Amino acid sequence: MPSTTSRKAEQSRRLQQRAESMIPGGVNSPVRAFGSVGGEPPFILRGKGAHMWDADENEFIDYVGSWGPLILGHAAPDVLDAIVGAACNGTSFGASTPAEADLAELVLAALPPMQKIRFVSSGTEATMSAIRLARAYTKRKYIVKFEGCYHGHSDSLLVKAGSGVATLGIPGSAGVPEEFTQFTLALPFNDIKAVEYAFQKFKHQIACVIVEPVVGNMGCVPAADDYLVALRLITERERAVLIFDEVMTGFRVAFGGAQELYNIHPDLTTLGKIIGGGLPVGAYGGSSEIMDLVAPLGPMYQAGTLSGNPLAMAAGCAMLKRLSDHKREIYARLEKLSGELVEGVAAAAKDAGVPLCYNRVGSMFTWFFAAGPVTDWDSASKSNTEAFGKFFRSMLDSGVYLPPSQYEAAFLGATHTEEDVQQTIAAAKQAFGAARG
């Protein structure tokens, strides 16, 4: 059971110092850094179900879940068995394997708007490739993205990108020439008038609109009523491609992703680590008409030596089969426990007089240290990040691991229990009490 006292950090501190001598900031992804929240980042050694243990043997209830994909928890038996079985036959071949079509079949069955799919190795690759494909299909240059939406770290998309760049206070990224972003139109999220204006100003020049249907990279921010419907109608009218970035939401907010939840059919969909059971993987897919432009059938080139890696394919098959076979039970339980957790913590904040609001879609959520509501980047950015940092550190010391950023969504998984939820609410009451005191 997670500790309710201040945690030990000697071994993690030593490992952090060692890493910093060889790796920028000691991390291989900036969102793992604790610069915005303070304190000592734990170095994780193992996980099981909804819990993790660090190098100092501190135990945590984990609400990050490798940033979303571990919906079945750490070390899920079916997934581990699939990985080991695949590894015994070899880790990579640079050639086709049957598991690629097996996983494709499972994904396509869950997402009917997709008729064909191409596997890649990351969400960044998936969104980058989908945009290139949209440009090839429409023969247009401009793309529309939204402030606070993060679609990976490719050059043209690091414009008002939320997530890690927001946490670090970086407006974009050094090393990206202005010329690379001149065809990227960054618009406010949930503002359909801005989209209409962009299509009027750049008539017949916009190739695609890419959107997180539930934003997870300025915290969890759902689309307003009819916003996604309006995007679908506008892009159809203007013959632009609508891309749903479901790297976070795919198989998370519903088995068929946000497009099932909201009954919207995008032209292209991008997916991420959840379809590889948490292993490095991504994918993009859509109609045969569009996807047949991808090499070797068409002129849009995209390749990857490790694309369709057999370990990731095997893990993904095990993950999706488990979700498919038990989807009614799993998603109903995720909805129930997530509601209890998010509302319980919010109630504790209210009782303590701490300004806090929340957004939740299924098992994806964020507590914002702001009066709210949070509907876009401007309102998210008004959050009290200092108060969040204090809350984060207190929760960590009580054995609750949350995303180390106000601007990242948290996730509850199928292995979290009622006891985990109640213990988390109790830790929050303690954190808010300390803040008030």
Secondary structure, DSSP 8 states (H G I E B T S, - for coil): ---SS----HHHHHHHHHHHTTSGGG-SSGGG--TTT-S----EEEEEBTEEEETT--EEEESSTTTTT-TT-BT-HHHHHHHHHHHTT-S--SS--HHHHHHHHHHHHH-TT-SEEEEESSHHHHHHHHHHHHHHHHT--EEEEETT----S-GGG-SS--HHHHHTT-SS-TT--HHHHTTEEEE-TT-HHHHHHHHHHTTTTEEEEEE-SEE-SSSSEE--TTHHHHHHHHHHHHT-EEEEE-TTTTTTTSTTHHHHHHT---SEEEE-GGGGTTSS-EEEEE-HHHHTTBTTTSSB----TTTT-HHHHHHHHHHHHHHHHTHHHHHHHHHHHHHHHHHHHHHHHHHTT---EEEEETTEEEEESSSS---SHHHHTTS-HHHHHHHHHHHHHTTEE--SSTTS-EE--TT--HHHHHHHHHHHHHHHHHHH-
